[in-house]
Amino acid sequence: MSNCVTWGEFASAEPDITRRGEELLRVGVAYIATTARDGSPRVSPFTPLICDDRMIALLGKHTAKYPCLLRDPRFAIHAVLGDSDEEFMLLGEALPSDDWSTRIRAAIEARKIDMTSHNDVAFEFRFSFAHWAVWHGLGTGNIHRESRTWRNQKEAA
């Protein structure tokens, strides 16, 4: 993989951003942007599962995001906005990780949120960039933004 790290490596490098991002992602739905065959962008909802220092998703083979990520593993993920328009975005690569141990772990996490999936493939997401922000004072004259950005400094293999 290129200059991307696991969720656990990202969490070690940026524990505060990771903690806030994980809270936003745990609502059970986020949005993933992929690239269609013709190069156009696509945005789809999906369910990120964080377990064992990894981010995994069970993607149905019938969905638009499945062939897009097989062809071009690059993605952008954006969490649903939290309180005070808190936001969290990740960039990186996703690759199929459909071994039995990954599937079992993903199924356990999915079951915790009553998610079921059929005819799917587990993908592992790895990251090269993250951005978190929150707006303080929304609806007032004293609105201001707090934000943090992380870029992986690990050398590409």
Backbone torsions as a table, in degrees:
resi	resn	phi	psi	omega
1	MET	NA	154.7	-179.0
2	SER	-69.4	-141.6	-175.1
3	ASN	-80.7	51.0	-176.1
4	CYS	-119.9	150.3	-179.7
5	VAL	-124.9	163.0	176.9
6	THR	-71.3	168.7	175.5
7	TRP	-58.2	-42.2	-179.8
8	GLY	-62.3	-41.7	177.8
9	GLU	-66.7	-39.9	175.8
10	PHE	-62.0	-44.6	179.9
11	ALA	-61.7	-37.3	177.5
12	SER	-66.6	-37.7	-178.4
13	ALA	-76.1	-35.8	-175.4
14	GLU	-139.8	71.7	-175.1
15	PRO	-61.3	-36.3	-178.2
16	ASP	-68.8	-47.1	178.2
17	ILE	-62.2	-42.9	-178.2
18	THR	-62.7	-44.7	-179.6
19	ARG	-60.3	-47.2	179.4
20	ARG	-64.8	-42.8	179.3
21	GLY	-63.2	-42.0	-179.7
22	GLU	-62.8	-38.8	177.2
23	GLU	-61.4	-41.5	179.1
24	LEU	-69.9	-37.6	-178.9
25	LEU	-73.3	-26.0	-177.2
26	ARG	-70.4	-2.0	175.9
27	VAL	-68.3	-14.3	174.7
28	GLY	103.8	-7.5	177.3
29	VAL	-145.1	143.1	173.6
30	ALA	-144.4	-180.0	179.4
31	TYR	-119.3	136.3	179.5
32	ILE	-119.5	131.6	175.1
33	ALA	-101.9	131.5	177.8
34	THR	-129.7	179.3	179.5
35	THR	-115.6	124.6	178.6
36	ALA	-71.9	167.0	-179.2
37	ARG	-54.5	-36.4	-178.9
38	ASP	-83.8	3.8	178.2
39	GLY	92.8	-6.9	-179.6
40	SER	-75.5	151.4	180.0
41	PRO	-77.9	150.7	175.0
42	ARG	-131.9	141.4	174.9
43	VAL	-124.2	130.8	-177.9
44	SER	-138.8	148.6	171.5
45	PRO	-75.7	152.7	174.6
46	PHE	-159.0	170.9	-178.2
47	THR	-115.6	103.5	176.1
48	PRO	-76.1	139.0	179.4
49	LEU	-120.7	121.2	-179.3
50	ILE	-105.0	118.0	-178.6
51	CYS	-155.2	143.3	177.0
52	ASP	51.1	44.1	179.1
53	ASP	61.2	26.2	178.0
54	ARG	-132.7	152.7	168.3
55	MET	-108.7	124.6	-177.3
56	ILE	-128.3	152.5	171.1
57	ALA	-139.1	143.3	173.7
58	LEU	-95.3	109.6	-175.6
59	LEU	-106.8	124.7	178.7
60	GLY	-64.9	138.9	179.7
61	LYS	-65.2	-20.5	-179.1
62	HIS	-86.9	-5.0	-176.9
63	THR	-85.2	159.5	178.9
64	ALA	-67.3	-33.5	-176.2
65	LYS	-70.3	-28.3	-177.8
66	TYR	-60.1	-57.5	179.8
67	PRO	-67.1	-29.4	179.0
68	CYS	-62.8	-46.3	-179.0
69	LEU	-71.9	-29.2	175.1
70	LEU	-65.2	-39.6	-177.5
71	ARG	-79.5	-40.9	-177.8
72	ASP	-140.1	105.9	-172.3
73	PRO	-74.1	-3.1	-178.1
74	ARG	-71.4	144.5	-180.0
75	PHE	-149.0	165.9	163.8
76	ALA	-129.3	134.4	177.0
77	ILE	-117.3	136.0	174.4
78	HIS	-129.1	127.3	177.0
79	ALA	-73.3	159.3	170.9
80	VAL	-64.9	141.6	-178.5
81	LEU	-61.3	140.7	176.8
82	GLY	-98.6	-164.7	176.9
83	ASP	-59.8	148.0	-178.8
84	SER	55.9	33.4	-179.6
85	ASP	54.4	35.2	176.8
86	GLU	-62.0	133.3	-177.6
87	GLU	-130.8	158.5	-179.0
88	PHE	-149.8	128.2	-178.9
89	MET	-133.9	144.0	178.3
90	LEU	-130.7	145.7	171.7
91	LEU	-123.5	148.6	178.0
92	GLY	169.5	-148.1	-177.9
93	GLU	-133.7	146.1	177.3
94	ALA	-122.8	133.3	178.8
95	LEU	-130.8	146.7	177.2
96	PRO	-56.7	138.8	179.2
97	SER	-141.7	63.4	-168.4
98	ASP	-95.2	32.1	173.9
99	ASP	-74.6	161.3	-175.4
100	TRP	-61.9	-39.4	-178.4
101	SER	-65.0	-39.3	177.2
102	THR	-65.6	-44.8	-179.6
103	ARG	-61.7	-43.3	-179.0
104	ILE	-64.6	-46.2	180.0
105	ARG	-62.5	-42.7	178.4
106	ALA	-64.2	-39.9	179.4
107	ALA	-63.5	-39.4	177.9
108	ILE	-61.8	-46.7	179.1
109	GLU	-65.1	-41.4	179.9
110	ALA	-62.6	-40.1	-179.5
111	ARG	-63.2	-32.2	179.7
112	LYS	-60.8	-26.5	179.5
113	ILE	-111.6	19.7	178.4
114	ASP	58.5	31.4	177.2
115	MET	-88.8	134.4	172.5
116	THR	-121.4	150.6	-178.9
117	SER	-149.6	140.6	179.7
118	HIS	-132.9	151.3	178.1
119	ASN	53.3	50.4	-175.8
120	ASP	-123.6	171.4	176.7
121	VAL	-130.8	137.0	175.7
122	ALA	-78.7	133.5	174.4
123	PHE	-118.7	140.2	172.1
124	GLU	-103.6	136.3	-179.3
125	PHE	-104.5	135.1	177.0
126	ARG	-127.0	155.7	-163.7
127	PHE	-127.7	145.2	174.8
128	SER	-122.0	-13.1	-175.1
129	PHE	-154.0	142.2	173.8
130	ALA	-142.8	147.3	177.1
131	HIS	-139.3	133.0	176.4
132	TRP	-128.6	142.0	176.7
133	ALA	-153.0	154.1	174.5
134	VAL	-143.9	146.6	-180.0
135	TRP	-104.7	117.5	177.7
136	HIS	-93.0	143.0	176.6
137	GLY	76.2	27.2	177.8
138	LEU	-54.9	137.6	178.8
139	GLY	80.2	7.8	178.4
140	THR	-122.6	172.2	176.3
141	GLY	-79.0	-4.9	-176.7
142	ASN	-110.6	39.0	-178.8
143	ILE	-73.4	135.6	175.1
144	HIS	-150.5	155.5	-174.3
145	ARG	-108.1	136.3	171.3
146	GLU	-112.0	133.7	-178.2
147	SER	-150.1	158.1	174.9
148	ARG	-141.1	143.2	177.7
149	THR	-129.4	142.1	177.9
150	TRP	-128.5	135.0	172.3
151	ARG	-125.7	133.4	179.0
152	ASN	-68.1	129.3	179.0
153	GLN	-96.3	-3.0	-180.0
154	LYS	-61.8	138.3	178.2
155	GLU	-65.8	137.3	176.2
156	ALA	-66.1	139.6	-178.5
157	ALA	-76.1	NA	NA
